[in-house]
């Protein structure tokens, strides 16, 4: 895939319902936050951000584990729109831009959007290709294994900002990694 043909990169990060006691199966998780940053491809500057919480229907009460992991409160999801309305808002923001590709740290986010879209029987909302930014980071930095986003920030000597496992904060942090993800900057060999 030729990345230099795009005008923008949309960095997406989702949070979803979860439990450390296996009471919520992987195929029953639902998005509870959409965070995205639209980044100008040429100079990698953030142009705009989008954030919304999403009200889950399968497991509407967040587990203690989920609230602690994400810092998302029950009140925030209770007041949030359901997935179809959240996606409509997301599309309104997203489609102000043209010729973009979207990326996330791994394939989880793309698959979760597919899953939630099937749950509500609505079309997949992002009409552009997806890139796995974790894989690209590993390849372009010639790393022997894949790293989580927080570890990748450490390797790049970039301080994690905001709250880890919050969609908008993680999207912002991944945006800071884009020069390394795209191979425009190379990690210090001592950090590898």
WOCOR-V990240 format. One record per residue. N is the residue number from 1. RES is the residue in three letters. PHI is phi in radians with two decimals (none if undefined). NEAR is the number of other ideal C-beta (glycine too) atoms within 10 Angstrom. D_LAST is the distance of its C-alpha to the last C-alpha in Angstrom with 2 decimals. Layout:
n-><N & N>
res-><RES & RES>
phi-><PHI & PHI>
near-><NEAR & NEAR>
d_last-><D_LAST & D_LAST>
This chain:
n-><1 & 2 & 3 & 4 & 5 & 6 & 7 & 8 & 9 & 10 & 11 & 12 & 13 & 14 & 15 & 16 & 17 & 18 & 19 & 20 & 21 & 22 & 23 & 24 & 25 & 26 & 27 & 28 & 29 & 30 & 31 & 32 & 33 & 34 & 35 & 36 & 37 & 38 & 39 & 40 & 41 & 42 & 43 & 44 & 45 & 46 & 47 & 48 & 49 & 50 & 51 & 52 & 53 & 54 & 55 & 56 & 57 & 58 & 59 & 60 & 61 & 62 & 63 & 64 & 65 & 66 & 67 & 68 & 69 & 70 & 71 & 72 & 73 & 74 & 75 & 76 & 77 & 78 & 79 & 80 & 81 & 82 & 83 & 84 & 85 & 86 & 87 & 88 & 89 & 90 & 91 & 92 & 93 & 94 & 95 & 96 & 97 & 98 & 99 & 100 & 101 & 102 & 103 & 104 & 105 & 106 & 107 & 108 & 109 & 110 & 111 & 112 & 113 & 114 & 115 & 116 & 117 & 118 & 119 & 120 & 121 & 122 & 123 & 124 & 125 & 126 & 127 & 128 & 129 & 130 & 131 & 132 & 133 & 134 & 135 & 136 & 137 & 138 & 139 & 140 & 141 & 142 & 143 & 144 & 145 & 146 & 147 & 148 & 149 & 150 & 151 & 152 & 153 & 154 & 155 & 156 & 157 & 158 & 159 & 160 & 161 & 162 & 163 & 164 & 165 & 166 & 167 & 168 & 169 & 170 & 171 & 172 & 173 & 174 & 175 & 176 & 177 & 178 & 179 & 180 & 181 & 182 & 183 & 184 & 185 & 186 & 187 & 188 & 189 & 190 & 191 & 192>
res-><UNK & UNK & UNK & UNK & UNK & UNK & UNK & UNK & UNK & UNK & UNK & UNK & UNK & UNK & UNK & UNK & UNK & UNK & UNK & UNK & UNK & UNK & UNK & UNK & UNK & UNK & UNK & UNK & UNK & UNK & UNK & UNK & UNK & UNK & UNK & UNK & UNK & UNK & UNK & UNK & UNK & UNK & UNK & UNK & UNK & UNK & UNK & UNK & UNK & UNK & UNK & UNK & UNK & UNK & UNK & UNK & UNK & UNK & UNK & UNK & UNK & UNK & UNK & UNK & UNK & UNK & UNK & UNK & UNK & UNK & UNK & UNK & UNK & UNK & UNK & UNK & UNK & UNK & UNK & UNK & UNK & UNK & UNK & UNK & UNK & UNK & UNK & UNK & UNK & UNK & UNK & UNK & UNK & UNK & UNK & UNK & UNK & UNK & UNK & UNK & UNK & UNK & UNK & UNK & UNK & UNK & UNK & UNK & UNK & UNK & UNK & UNK & UNK & UNK & UNK & UNK & UNK & UNK & UNK & UNK & UNK & UNK & UNK & UNK & UNK & UNK & UNK & UNK & UNK & UNK & UNK & UNK & UNK & UNK & UNK & UNK & UNK & UNK & UNK & UNK & UNK & UNK & UNK & UNK & UNK & UNK & UNK & UNK & UNK & UNK & UNK & UNK & UNK & UNK & UNK & UNK & UNK & UNK & UNK & UNK & UNK & UNK & UNK & UNK & UNK & UNK & UNK & UNK & UNK & UNK & UNK & UNK & UNK & UNK & UNK & UNK & UNK & UNK & UNK & UNK & UNK & UNK & UNK & UNK & UNK & UNK & UNK & UNK & UNK & UNK & UNK & UNK>
phi-><none & -1.56 & -1.33 & -1.38 & -1.61 & -1.70 & -1.49 & -2.42 & -1.99 & -1.78 & -1.66 & -2.08 & -2.47 & -2.00 & -2.09 & -2.45 & -1.01 & -2.76 & -2.65 & -1.55 & -1.94 & 1.06 & -1.47 & -2.03 & -1.27 & -0.90 & -1.41 & -2.02 & -1.17 & -2.34 & -1.13 & -2.09 & -2.66 & -2.01 & -2.20 & -2.59 & -2.24 & -1.65 & -2.10 & -1.19 & -1.17 & -1.11 & -1.99 & 1.01 & -1.72 & -1.23 & -1.73 & -2.85 & -2.27 & -2.36 & -2.60 & -2.63 & -1.48 & -2.35 & -1.48 & -1.40 & -1.98 & -1.19 & -2.21 & -1.19 & -1.69 & -1.17 & -1.29 & -1.02 & -1.02 & -1.11 & -1.13 & -1.23 & -1.11 & -1.70 & 1.18 & -1.46 & -1.66 & -1.05 & -1.09 & -1.10 & -1.34 & -1.07 & -1.50 & -1.40 & -1.27 & -1.21 & -0.89 & -1.03 & -1.25 & -1.05 & -1.16 & -1.06 & -1.09 & -1.06 & -1.11 & -1.02 & -1.22 & -1.06 & -1.46 & -1.29 & -1.98 & -2.20 & 0.94 & -2.16 & -2.14 & -2.02 & -2.37 & -2.51 & -1.40 & 1.74 & -1.74 & -0.94 & -1.08 & -1.05 & -1.15 & -1.17 & -1.12 & -1.03 & -1.11 & -1.19 & -1.14 & -1.14 & -0.97 & -1.66 & 0.96 & -2.13 & -1.12 & -0.98 & -1.48 & -1.95 & -1.61 & -2.69 & -1.16 & -1.94 & -2.14 & -1.51 & -1.21 & -1.12 & -1.12 & -1.12 & -1.05 & -1.06 & -1.16 & -1.23 & -1.71 & 0.92 & -1.59 & -1.45 & -2.58 & -1.54 & -2.01 & -1.19 & -1.05 & -1.10 & -1.20 & -1.10 & -1.06 & -1.05 & -1.04 & -1.50 & 1.02 & -1.98 & -1.33 & -1.18 & -1.90 & 1.36 & -1.97 & -1.10 & 1.24 & -2.07 & -0.91 & -1.19 & -1.17 & -1.14 & -1.08 & -1.11 & -1.15 & -1.10 & -1.01 & -1.12 & -1.48 & -0.91 & -1.01 & -1.39 & -1.05 & -1.50 & 1.36 & -1.34 & -2.25 & -1.96 & -1.08 & -1.02 & -1.05 & -1.26 & -1.43 & -1.27>
near-><9 & 5 & 15 & 7 & 9 & 19 & 13 & 20 & 25 & 23 & 28 & 26 & 27 & 23 & 26 & 22 & 23 & 20 & 17 & 12 & 8 & 7 & 11 & 20 & 9 & 12 & 9 & 15 & 22 & 24 & 25 & 26 & 24 & 27 & 24 & 27 & 24 & 22 & 22 & 15 & 18 & 10 & 6 & 16 & 10 & 16 & 11 & 15 & 15 & 21 & 17 & 20 & 22 & 28 & 18 & 24 & 12 & 11 & 17 & 12 & 11 & 22 & 16 & 10 & 14 & 25 & 16 & 12 & 18 & 22 & 15 & 23 & 12 & 12 & 9 & 17 & 22 & 12 & 10 & 18 & 14 & 13 & 24 & 15 & 13 & 21 & 25 & 12 & 13 & 21 & 14 & 10 & 17 & 22 & 12 & 11 & 15 & 9 & 10 & 20 & 18 & 23 & 26 & 26 & 25 & 15 & 13 & 16 & 28 & 20 & 14 & 18 & 23 & 13 & 16 & 24 & 18 & 11 & 17 & 12 & 7 & 13 & 8 & 12 & 19 & 22 & 10 & 15 & 13 & 18 & 20 & 19 & 27 & 22 & 15 & 19 & 25 & 17 & 13 & 17 & 19 & 11 & 14 & 6 & 6 & 15 & 16 & 12 & 21 & 12 & 11 & 25 & 20 & 14 & 17 & 20 & 9 & 14 & 9 & 15 & 12 & 14 & 14 & 16 & 19 & 20 & 27 & 20 & 19 & 29 & 28 & 20 & 24 & 26 & 22 & 20 & 22 & 22 & 15 & 21 & 30 & 19 & 14 & 10 & 15 & 13 & 17 & 10 & 7 & 5 & 10 & 11>
d_last-><26.01 & 26.42 & 24.82 & 26.30 & 29.76 & 29.35 & 30.47 & 28.62 & 25.75 & 26.81 & 24.06 & 25.58 & 24.91 & 27.53 & 28.48 & 30.91 & 33.28 & 31.69 & 32.64 & 31.05 & 34.29 & 34.23 & 37.33 & 35.81 & 34.76 & 31.96 & 34.67 & 36.58 & 33.94 & 34.90 & 33.25 & 34.03 & 32.04 & 31.09 & 28.80 & 28.07 & 27.19 & 28.57 & 26.44 & 27.86 & 25.93 & 26.65 & 25.31 & 23.42 & 25.80 & 27.01 & 30.70 & 31.78 & 30.94 & 32.62 & 32.82 & 35.32 & 35.80 & 37.40 & 40.10 & 39.53 & 42.63 & 41.75 & 40.53 & 41.72 & 41.15 & 37.50 & 36.44 & 35.55 & 32.05 & 31.68 & 33.09 & 30.81 & 27.63 & 28.44 & 30.85 & 33.21 & 36.78 & 39.65 & 41.64 & 39.05 & 39.15 & 42.91 & 43.56 & 41.17 & 42.36 & 42.18 & 39.63 & 42.01 & 42.80 & 39.21 & 38.28 & 41.22 & 40.00 & 36.46 & 37.96 & 40.16 & 37.18 & 35.01 & 37.79 & 38.42 & 35.66 & 35.87 & 33.63 & 30.53 & 28.01 & 26.56 & 23.15 & 21.83 & 18.70 & 19.71 & 23.32 & 24.83 & 26.29 & 28.02 & 29.46 & 30.65 & 32.49 & 34.08 & 35.15 & 36.65 & 38.40 & 39.99 & 41.07 & 42.96 & 43.98 & 42.75 & 41.01 & 37.24 & 36.90 & 34.16 & 35.56 & 32.46 & 29.58 & 26.51 & 22.88 & 20.14 & 17.55 & 15.01 & 15.49 & 15.43 & 12.12 & 10.63 & 12.75 & 12.43 & 8.66 & 9.01 & 7.04 & 8.97 & 10.13 & 11.39 & 10.81 & 13.80 & 14.53 & 14.32 & 10.80 & 9.85 & 11.87 & 10.16 & 6.70 & 9.22 & 11.19 & 14.15 & 16.70 & 18.03 & 21.63 & 24.62 & 24.75 & 22.11 & 24.02 & 26.44 & 26.63 & 27.15 & 24.56 & 21.83 & 23.00 & 22.77 & 19.22 & 18.17 & 20.15 & 18.01 & 14.95 & 17.11 & 16.11 & 12.52 & 14.17 & 16.62 & 14.44 & 16.52 & 13.63 & 10.25 & 7.17 & 7.13 & 5.49 & 5.60 & 3.81 & 0.00>
